[in-house]
């Protein structure tokens, strides 16, 4: 994967028909290759950052009329020579141009290979490269905000700050080692304690942000469960209805939208399809429905337990079963919302004979209190950490590395507590620096890069 | 629709996630609008055909890091100022940038509105504009070739030639009218006959090409029909198998491919799904299957009638039914191929007691003679007109107008035969010129333009 001597090519726009389709080439031969199929102008003689209209020719045959964008390295996305061919957006035409370039020596790019080259050429560090993939995948305001923050180097700056302070101290301690015979202390231990404390706090704050970051990046899986006729499908529709309209307000953007997705205050909630449950409970025995609910619940981050207020008041059995469910949620540490439906036909707010706290009363049918339910969902997930200022960790890889950073910082502290010699403390400092460097990619392995970039889309 | 004083905007790349998504603006305010959200560089002061890296900002908030392509009119696709913003390919990001531009005064473009403006600004004529839509929709080599030919003005040139010759003659005849008292003939009637003959031939040749053109543009619907167990589904799979592999040889391009499509020598054959027929005939009475076959046949351009060679030899009833079918095809003027299956277990090449001509023997199971079947399909449709040199009419609109051209040319000829006065002949010449001009758009109405461009995709 780390071969950067050849010229890579890919279709950079989404698949399908459109007004424009873009083919991107990067590498030492990018200009030479396009020159061979774009007669009438010598691109090598043109200045960088210019646009050129003309024809793509396969011998005598015109394949397309295109605009070529010319970026000469190092002033390009990858740092290499980059040529983009803006074709008519037909899959057929794009394939023809792609194959033509490949016949002239370009190689099909692997996922993320353009961005990998940008990283290898020092155009961006690893957190910025990863932010590119996050930005493309962003479906909500908060995911977008976090990705842009990281793309612009926000996270890298945090880490660089930490790293620099550690390096400084490390230098002083290593200086002590050179003078170890003389028992001097260049590094002020009190200040060092303060620094370790400060860095640990900073790292832990970043670690803490991952809870929200993970939610921002991957969305929240929500299962709506409850007995047949509790109104689950009506609630599903009530939750989705308005949202659908927002999603489809701009023509041509909805084709790839994921179904049954709710955006609440910029966080994506994915409603696990429990429609099957509903349909089945009508056809077959209830037991089967309950089993399916359990399955849906086990996959969910949050469960909305919906019950019929009227039924729950009439029947002690129903009411008891709600209490049992709540007990199970608590026992299994499942986040849940207890929602009483059909508030339009019932003025009762507690199930018979049981006092269950925090019931949200709604009418799915009349769309009453749906907004409150959304707020409750959001608050359950965001838990007050929503002041989305500064860096939010959205990557499990970063989370793992930061855990190692905190661990080694604690080792440093322990070492100082036990008055360990400077060379041993220095080792722990290096461990900290190693993991900080691993996040930004200053320290990395080919396997790790392979893994990170394989999750990109082709053409980026 | 013909308002060209405002600035239009659209997402020009296909919907979905990709490395790049492009937003296109065209109009007098295109540069002003982008300047407001792209700080750090005054685009108005930059030369045309240049690329600019920077940030799209909504106030203080960075929306994306982008590359802006600048085209100053009239050297642009539309002839107006055009700005393209190449964003990270997230639907969310594209919508943000789109809405931001709209807040600053851009209006959402209607389908084809960019190309409409190019037409209105004289950047292309109507046949070229229509070729843009054809090119984007092209899925096969021949559709692509026809679209490129027309995009480059091939068809326009043909028409221009015809028009010029008619105009010349028309001028001479109108000159005669000025000297009508003197009974002179400036226009040589013999030469005029020759010209009308020549133009009629040319127009009729174009009309004739529409048969193939229609096939090239819209593909050929093929129904595979026959009795249960004739091997229809096996044949369907045999026909599709290889093709599927070809379609999917480049990653990322197959998502939108239409299922059950065969490309034979650059022409698209769409296999009408008769799987339903097959499944049903196994479950229910045969009569129902036959009815469904009839329905599929009525929608098809070509019918493959498949029968079991072994059965047809054993049973006079089966053999007779084949003969009946063939008779019906001939009666209804349906193009058909008679295909005997299971040639692997039968050496018999004619049904019992009946001589039916032109049976193609295959073994769907062993994929024997499938290639011959494809050739037969192709020849049935192309009928020797496949020398795809010169112009091929692919548009029903052009076909209709050319019919009117031929009709008026015949009227001219009739008028001369009957020695009609020059002013009446001149009227017919004008009718010819009118319809020729309508094809290229020299003569058109707003309604007609609306109709033509509404079939485009948004962003083109």
Boltz contact constraints between the chains, C-beta under 6 A:
constraints:
  - contact:
      token1: [A, 12]
      token2: [B, 19]
      max_distance: 6.0
  - contact:
      token1: [A, 12]
      token2: [B, 20]
      max_distance: 6.0
  - contact:
      token1: [A, 13]
      token2: [B, 13]
      max_distance: 6.0
  - contact:
      token1: [A, 13]
      token2: [B, 18]
      max_distance: 6.0
  - contact:
      token1: [A, 13]
      token2: [B, 20]
      max_distance: 6.0
  - contact:
      token1: [A, 14]
      token2: [B, 14]
      max_distance: 6.0
  - contact:
      token1: [A, 14]
      token2: [B, 16]
      max_distance: 6.0
  - contact:
      token1: [A, 14]
      token2: [B, 18]
      max_distance: 6.0
  - contact:
      token1: [A, 15]
      token2: [B, 252]
      max_distance: 6.0
  - contact:
      token1: [A, 15]
      token2: [B, 253]
      max_distance: 6.0
  - contact:
      token1: [A, 15]
      token2: [B, 255]
      max_distance: 6.0
  - contact:
      token1: [A, 15]
      token2: [B, 256]
      max_distance: 6.0
  - contact:
      token1: [A, 16]
      token2: [B, 14]
      max_distance: 6.0
  - contact:
      token1: [A, 16]
      token2: [B, 256]
      max_distance: 6.0
  - contact:
      token1: [A, 17]
      token2: [B, 136]
      max_distance: 6.0
  - contact:
      token1: [A, 18]
      token2: [B, 13]
      max_distance: 6.0
  - contact:
      token1: [A, 18]
      token2: [B, 14]
      max_distance: 6.0
  - contact:
      token1: [A, 19]
      token2: [B, 12]
      max_distance: 6.0
  - contact:
      token1: [A, 19]
      token2: [B, 457]
      max_distance: 6.0
  - contact:
      token1: [A, 19]
      token2: [B, 459]
      max_distance: 6.0
  - contact:
      token1: [A, 19]
      token2: [B, 460]
      max_distance: 6.0
  - contact:
      token1: [A, 20]
      token2: [B, 12]
      max_distance: 6.0
  - contact:
      token1: [A, 20]
      token2: [B, 13]
      max_distance: 6.0
  - contact:
      token1: [A, 20]
      token2: [B, 22]
      max_distance: 6.0
  - contact:
      token1: [A, 22]
      token2: [B, 20]
      max_distance: 6.0
  - contact:
      token1: [A, 49]
      token2: [B, 50]
      max_distance: 6.0
  - contact:
      token1: [A, 49]
      token2: [B, 51]
      max_distance: 6.0
  - contact:
      token1: [A, 50]
      token2: [B, 49]
      max_distance: 6.0
  - contact:
      token1: [A, 50]
      token2: [B, 50]
      max_distance: 6.0
  - contact:
      token1: [A, 51]
      token2: [B, 49]
      max_distance: 6.0
  - contact:
      token1: [A, 51]
      token2: [B, 69]
      max_distance: 6.0
  - contact:
      token1: [A, 62]
      token2: [B, 148]
      max_distance: 6.0
  - contact:
      token1: [A, 69]
      token2: [B, 51]
      max_distance: 6.0
  - contact:
      token1: [A, 88]
      token2: [B, 135]
      max_distance: 6.0
  - contact:
      token1: [A, 88]
      token2: [B, 136]
      max_distance: 6.0
  - contact:
      token1: [A, 89]
      token2: [B, 136]
      max_distance: 6.0
  - contact:
      token1: [A, 90]
      token2: [B, 136]
      max_distance: 6.0
  - contact:
      token1: [A, 90]
      token2: [B, 138]
      max_distance: 6.0
  - contact:
      token1: [A, 91]
      token2: [B, 253]
      max_distance: 6.0
  - contact:
      token1: [A, 92]
      token2: [B, 138]
      max_distance: 6.0
  - contact:
      token1: [A, 92]
      token2: [B, 139]
      max_distance: 6.0
  - contact:
      token1: [A, 92]
      token2: [B, 144]
      max_distance: 6.0
  - contact:
      token1: [A, 95]
      token2: [B, 250]
      max_distance: 6.0
  - contact:
      token1: [A, 95]
      token2: [B, 253]
      max_distance: 6.0
  - contact:
      token1: [A, 135]
      token2: [B, 88]
      max_distance: 6.0
  - contact:
      token1: [A, 136]
      token2: [B, 17]
      max_distance: 6.0
  - contact:
      token1: [A, 136]
      token2: [B, 88]
      max_distance: 6.0
  - contact:
      token1: [A, 136]
      token2: [B, 89]
      max_distance: 6.0
  - contact:
      token1: [A, 136]
      token2: [B, 90]
      max_distance: 6.0
  - contact:
      token1: [A, 138]
      token2: [B, 90]
      max_distance: 6.0
  - contact:
      token1: [A, 138]
      token2: [B, 92]
      max_distance: 6.0
  - contact:
      token1: [A, 139]
      token2: [B, 92]
      max_distance: 6.0
  - contact:
      token1: [A, 144]
      token2: [B, 92]
      max_distance: 6.0
  - contact:
      token1: [A, 148]
      token2: [B, 62]
      max_distance: 6.0
  - contact:
      token1: [A, 250]
      token2: [B, 95]
      max_distance: 6.0
  - contact:
      token1: [A, 252]
      token2: [B, 15]
      max_distance: 6.0
  - contact:
      token1: [A, 252]
      token2: [B, 458]
      max_distance: 6.0
  - contact:
      token1: [A, 253]
      token2: [B, 15]
      max_distance: 6.0
  - contact:
      token1: [A, 253]
      token2: [B, 91]
      max_distance: 6.0
  - contact:
      token1: [A, 255]
      token2: [B, 15]
      max_distance: 6.0
  - contact:
      token1: [A, 256]
      token2: [B, 15]
      max_distance: 6.0
  - contact:
      token1: [A, 256]
      token2: [B, 16]
      max_distance: 6.0
  - contact:
      token1: [A, 457]
      token2: [B, 19]
      max_distance: 6.0
  - contact:
      token1: [A, 458]
      token2: [B, 252]
      max_distance: 6.0
  - contact:
      token1: [A, 459]
      token2: [B, 19]
      max_distance: 6.0
  - contact:
      token1: [A, 460]
      token2: [B, 19]
      max_distance: 6.0
